[in-house]
Amino acid sequence: MMTGHVVDTIAGIEIPDTPLVKEITEYIRDTEDDLLFHHSRRVFLFGALQGRRRGLVPDLELLYAGAMFHDVGLTERYRTSALRFEVDGANAARDFLLARGVRVDDARKVWLGIALHTTPGVPEFLDPEIALVTAGVETDVLGFGRENLSDEELTAVTAVHPRPQFKQQILQAFADGVQHRPESTFGTVNADVLEHFDESFVRADFVDIIKNNAWPE
């Protein structure tokens, strides 16, 4: 469980003070290491900040759930899963929320936000709770939209949730989380990760699959 003082407002973004959010925080703190926990909190904060800039008004409780669970599929408990890691995290979040009485439609928004967070060009057109998980991930991992946030906002977020050696560590976490399920990376950004980190990895080729499948024409 998280110990010490919990900051309720960071960079002007209020972390909802609800029993569900507290349960999510405790669960993820116990499930993820410092790297993924701090990254997930930054995803929530950067997503909320990007939403404010875009004029989007998400349900912050659902956005928090999506952000905090989005990388659960990279953790040790999923080292035997053959699913995409995003789907593992989405399933875990959905089951967690439904068990606590969250409406099915709301749980599905969280599921989609997590399942689609590495699929660019789609989430931005969906509900704010879906779009802003991806926006937060893109800001923290790829640097997309970072220039739209003030130095004060960036400093406030990273002061509470620091990112020492983050680039290399998050890449290693991606590699560790998908190396045992290379087939799940077909058509995703995770294929890029394995191509860099696993010398034995052979990327499936979409064109070759079409040309060489069982159809005669």
ABEGO torsion letter per residue (X at the ends): XBBEBBBABBGGBBBBBBAAAAAAAAAAAAABBAAAAAAAAAAAAAAAAAAAAAGBBBBAAAAAAAAAAAAAAABAAAAABABBAAAAAAAAAAAAAAAAGBBAAAAAAAAAAAAAAABBGAAAABBAAAAAAAAAAAAAAAGBGAAABBAAAAAAAAAABBBBGAAAAAAAAAAAAAAABAAAABGBAAAAAAAAABAABBBBBAAAAAAABABAX
